[in-house]
Amino acid sequence: MKHFTKLAVAAVVAGITAGAAMAQELYTPNLAYRTGPFAATGIPLMNGQADYFAMLNARDGGLGGVAVNAEECETGYSTEKGVECYEKTKGTAIVTQPWSTGITLQVLPKTNVDEIPILAPGYGFSPMADGKTFQWAYNAPAGYWDAADMILQYIEGQGDLNGKKIAFLHLDHPFGKEPLPVLEKAAADKGFTLVPIPVGLKEMQNQSAQWLQIRRERPDYVIMWGWGAMNAGAITEAVKTKFPMENFIGVWWSGHDADLAIAGADAKGYKSISWSFPNADAPVMAAIKEHVVDAGNSKSNPEEMSGVFYGRGIVISAILAEGIKSAQDHFGTAQIDAKQLRWGLENIDMTEARISELGLDGMVPPFKTSCSNHTGHSGGWMLEWDGEKFVKASDLLTANTDGYADLVAEKAKEYADANQPWAVNADCAE
């Protein structure tokens, strides 16, 4: 009996010890989509994200000596599955990464109650820039309204917008409709005609009707808010209809190397605004090769790793890691919780010096977040397809955020009023 009691006590102690050991991790689940119609773009992004944290775990023992558990929950880009993944992972997660504007919109009100930060780099609901209203949501380093403004700036640099016609080819999905408020305001202010042309989820690979409309409208420019299979479909149709590729510009999710490679030299001149850039010579790439690739722990390949989306995945995980480190330093603990990470994500300061320290040279522009600014508005480069790869076609462009600050405030208030009771950060005075 005594022997049994000792065994029982030992088992309890072992259980407690094992539980404590298991707790020593930073759980940062990723609502991934390696399957479904958007898998071609999701896979390189997820690989880049995963490899960055795998590198930190192997090289540094994680962050602050605590391993990062970047477990994936597959959504297939389905909003319903995304919400299921959120509910499944939120219990011990310090962050949620929805990876879809549709999923983001569904979990946004939940996170305000559950008090868990959303990290949606370069996507989601643009008014999330208002950190006082959306205290648990972050879309750093740049948002969709920033993208729309920078694209228009670039076009305006080629000549006056007054009297021009711009077709807006977009996925008929919350993601595709997101920039419309800024584009419509700019059209009214600058005197150009905006022609919205939606592409249904079932039409992504066959856009003959949309490109027939573009031929009839004869726009001066086409701006594309495409994703996944829609990008390749649009580029193929543009080549077929002989639309001037130099006047065809996509958002950053429409600048995937593999989509352009299908058309090759015929797509030369196509452009995409981007807040990230692949740099094979950046020190972070060598670190990932040494600690992850050479160890056989990467799902990527050399061709993918040279592309825009893999590099962007690295940058996304680096942004999250900076938020974690900021919180760890501020609160004096490596094992931070979701509330502490909220503070960390609104105190990121990615200076040129810090970017270099992280080995991300040339891969992301500097940006800074605060309690009132959850986007950072890093700016971006216009990338151009040279027939084989994307190259920088502009200096750093920065969004004229003053031009739509009133719109951000208006839409943020509308959202809060429609979702009462809605808790705001009353302590945020910036």
JOFENTA-V663435 format. One record per residue. N is the residue number from 1. PHI is phi in whole degrees, 0 to 359 (999 if undefined). D_CENTER is the distance of its C-alpha to the mean C-alpha in Angstrom with 2 decimals. Layout:
n=(N:N)
phi=(PHI:PHI)
d_center=(D_CENTER:D_CENTER)
This chain:
n=(1:2:3:4:5:6:7:8:9:10:11:12:13:14:15:16:17:18:19:20:21:22:23:24:25:26:27:28:29:30:31:32:33:34:35:36:37:38:39:40:41:42:43:44:45:46:47:48:49:50:51:52:53:54:55:56:57:58:59:60:61:62:63:64:65:66:67:68:69:70:71:72:73:74:75:76:77:78:79:80:81:82:83:84:85:86:87:88:89:90:91:92:93:94:95:96:97:98:99:100:101:102:103:104:105:106:107:108:109:110:111:112:113:114:115:116:117:118:119:120:121:122:123:124:125:126:127:128:129:130:131:132:133:134:135:136:137:138:139:140:141:142:143:144:145:146:147:148:149:150:151:152:153:154:155:156:157:158:159:160:161:162:163:164:165:166:167:168:169:170:171:172:173:174:175:176:177:178:179:180:181:182:183:184:185:186:187:188:189:190:191:192:193:194:195:196:197:198:199:200:201:202:203:204:205:206:207:208:209:210:211:212:213:214:215:216:217:218:219:220:221:222:223:224:225:226:227:228:229:230:231:232:233:234:235:236:237:238:239:240:241:242:243:244:245:246:247:248:249:250:251:252:253:254:255:256:257:258:259:260:261:262:263:264:265:266:267:268:269:270:271:272:273:274:275:276:277:278:279:280:281:282:283:284:285:286:287:288:289:290:291:292:293:294:295:296:297:298:299:300:301:302:303:304:305:306:307:308:309:310:311:312:313:314:315:316:317:318:319:320:321:322:323:324:325:326:327:328:329:330:331:332:333:334:335:336:337:338:339:340:341:342:343:344:345:346:347:348:349:350:351:352:353:354:355:356:357:358:359:360:361:362:363:364:365:366:367:368:369:370:371:372:373:374:375:376:377:378:379:380:381:382:383:384:385:386:387:388:389:390:391:392:393:394:395:396:397:398:399:400:401:402:403:404:405:406:407:408:409:410:411:412:413:414:415:416:417:418:419:420:421:422:423:424:425:426:427:428:429:430)
phi=(999:297:299:298:298:299:297:296:298:299:295:296:298:298:297:296:298:296:296:295:295:296:290:281:206:255:271:238:299:242:278:280:219:265:232:91:292:249:301:300:267:291:301:295:296:295:296:296:299:297:293:295:290:298:295:298:297:286:276:244:71:98:239:65:83:248:293:262:258:263:306:259:239:287:248:62:69:277:298:299:293:297:295:299:296:300:296:290:258:293:303:242:286:260:200:234:238:291:61:189:297:298:293:303:296:283:269:306:292:293:293:290:269:284:57:226:288:266:246:230:297:74:209:92:276:302:296:300:303:283:292:292:280:254:290:250:236:223:234:297:265:203:250:296:290:299:300:300:295:293:297:295:301:297:298:297:294:270:155:303:281:301:87:280:238:238:274:247:274:218:296:280:201:310:303:291:272:304:278:305:303:287:295:294:296:296:300:292:285:256:80:253:265:257:243:289:229:281:238:290:302:273:254:304:267:224:254:300:294:294:282:294:296:297:297:291:287:51:289:287:219:240:257:245:249:248:203:59:298:296:299:299:298:291:295:299:292:298:295:298:272:62:290:297:297:293:253:245:230:249:288:297:276:253:238:259:309:297:293:284:299:299:268:58:295:294:265:305:105:300:232:210:288:207:263:219:211:285:227:298:267:293:306:298:292:293:295:294:299:293:265:239:295:294:275:76:249:250:266:271:212:304:296:297:292:272:270:297:286:297:299:293:300:300:299:299:293:295:296:298:299:294:297:296:296:301:292:300:295:290:266:68:215:279:269:282:250:297:295:290:295:306:297:298:290:262:225:270:229:272:283:301:295:292:302:293:301:278:78:259:312:74:263:205:286:296:200:217:254:206:296:262:238:264:254:89:51:295:86:195:254:277:262:231:281:265:107:227:201:273:232:288:245:205:288:296:263:236:291:275:295:298:292:227:299:296:291:300:297:296:289:295:294:302:295:298:295:281:239:294:285:235:282:244:274:293:275:277:252:289)
d_center=(59.47:58.74:57.09:54.92:54.00:52.97:50.80:49.22:48.54:47.15:44.83:43.60:43.07:41.26:39.03:38.25:37.63:35.36:33.46:33.07:31.89:29.29:28.09:27.44:23.83:20.46:19.00:15.18:14.82:11.90:12.19:12.05:13.27:15.56:18.00:18.48:17.95:14.33:15.16:15.57:11.92:10.94:13.62:12.79:9.22:11.01:13.88:12.28:10.92:14.38:16.38:15.26:16.41:19.37:20.33:20.34:22.37:24.79:25.27:25.11:25.67:22.18:21.55:24.79:26.59:24.77:23.00:19.42:19.33:15.92:17.48:15.77:16.78:16.76:15.93:16.37:13.77:16.74:16.41:19.72:18.88:15.62:17.88:20.36:18.01:17.13:20.88:21.73:19.63:19.73:23.22:22.60:18.84:17.83:14.25:12.54:9.11:9.60:7.17:8.89:9.85:13.33:13.02:11.39:14.41:16.75:15.96:15.56:19.38:19.90:17.97:20.16:23.13:22.03:20.79:17.72:14.51:11.26:8.17:5.19:3.13:3.82:5.07:8.19:11.56:11.97:15.05:13.22:13.74:17.26:17.28:20.92:20.43:17.15:18.09:16.03:12.61:10.06:7.09:7.87:8.33:8.54:8.64:9.99:13.45:13.04:12.17:15.22:17.36:16.72:17.48:20.60:21.57:21.56:23.63:25.91:26.53:28.18:30.46:31.09:28.98:32.04:33.44:30.61:29.07:25.36:24.28:20.93:20.20:17.58:16.80:19.02:16.46:14.81:11.70:14.32:16.37:13.93:15.01:18.66:19.94:19.19:20.44:23.50:24.30:24.10:26.31:28.87:28.82:28.92:31.09:29.19:29.13:25.89:26.27:23.61:23.76:21.97:21.47:22.11:20.55:23.96:24.22:21.18:23.50:26.43:25.76:29.35:29.90:26.93:28.01:31.58:30.59:28.88:32.15:34.16:32.13:32.09:29.15:28.87:25.11:22.60:19.03:16.87:13.93:14.03:12.41:14.19:17.92:17.92:16.96:19.89:22.13:21.64:22.15:25.20:26.66:26.15:28.09:30.68:31.32:31.42:28.95:28.61:25.37:25.24:24.77:21.89:18.45:15.04:11.62:9.10:8.64:12.43:13.00:13.53:16.78:18.30:18.26:20.12:22.38:23.98:25.48:25.91:28.08:28.39:24.80:25.52:24.43:21.31:18.55:14.82:13.25:10.76:9.59:10.20:13.44:15.13:18.23:20.55:22.85:20.57:22.24:19.26:19.76:23.42:22.78:20.66:23.44:26.11:24.88:22.89:23.75:27.42:27.72:26.71:23.71:20.93:20.15:19.11:21.57:22.38:21.39:17.88:17.52:18.45:15.69:12.57:10.20:12.06:11.92:8.18:8.34:11.04:9.45:6.83:10.11:12.06:10.40:11.23:14.53:15.35:15.05:17.31:19.68:20.00:21.03:23.33:25.07:25.54:26.87:28.77:27.63:25.47:25.22:23.09:22.36:19.65:21.46:21.68:18.00:17.45:19.65:17.97:14.47:16.32:18.33:16.06:17.82:16.31:19.42:20.40:22.74:20.26:17.87:21.07:22.16:19.09:19.87:16.74:19.05:17.74:14.23:12.51:14.39:15.89:14.68:16.10:15.45:18.38:19.61:19.51:16.39:13.23:11.00:12.92:12.94:12.81:13.75:13.21:15.55:16.90:17.01:19.98:21.05:24.44:25.55:24.34:21.11:18.74:20.27:19.61:21.57:21.30:21.39:18.52:18.06:17.40:16.94:20.14:18.86:22.54:22.81:20.78:21.21:23.86:21.66:19.04:22.06:23.65:20.83:20.09:23.84:24.10:21.57:23.34:26.72:25.92:24.79:27.65:28.28:25.03:24.97:23.75:23.80:27.34:27.51:24.88:27.07:24.88)
